[in-house]
Amino acid sequence: MKKLSLLLSLLLLVLPALTFAQSAKDAAAAKEVEALERQRFEAQVKKNYTVLEKVFGEDLVYTHSNGKQNTKVEYIQSIRDGKSQYEKIEVHALNVRGYNDGKAAVVNGTITITLPNNPDGTPNLAHLKYVVVQIKDPKKGWQVVLWQSQKQPEVKS
């Protein structure tokens, strides 16, 4: 009985350390991905195609808030062609969770995108909730493989 009690006591001491090691990798990944998300938004506004080519995975599925889907090539081309225009992307909430020993991350948040003005000159804002999945490629680094967004009603202050 003493051996079992000693074994359980040791297990209880070691288990939190093992769990913490995994959590530390996931937490570090979450922090890294949060910074990358903000950089990606900035690259979308500034039309920095070098950054966009790097951060979007080859198998990207980009689902716009209207339900239209793009591949990586189609989405980046839509920015080049002016079909996807972003004057400003304001982050209101950003939650990143790391998984798989820091090799995957799921992001969800809320943003407001300032688009070119409406034809009558009024501001054109898109309030969105979104989800992103990023995978860490050993050679390319973090890659956005999924974007899904949904329009939200305008919040009146």
Sequence and secondary structure as in RCSB ss.txt:
>XXXX:A:sequence
MKKLSLLLSLLLLVLPALTFAQSAKDAAAAKEVEALERQRFEAQVKKNYTVLEKVFGEDLVYTHSNGKQNTKVEY
IQSIRDGKSQYEKIEVHALNVRGYNDGKAAVVNGTITITLPNNPDGTPNLAHLKYVVVQIKDPKKGWQVVLWQSQ
KQPEVKS
>XXXX:A:secstr
 HHHHHHHHHHHHHHHHHHHHHHHHHHHHHHHHHHHHHHHHHHHHHT HHHHHHHEEEEEEEE TTS EE HHHH
HHHHHTTSS  SEEEEEEEEEEEETTTTEEEEEEEEEEEES  TTS  EEEEEEEEEEEEEETTTEEEEEEEEEE
E      
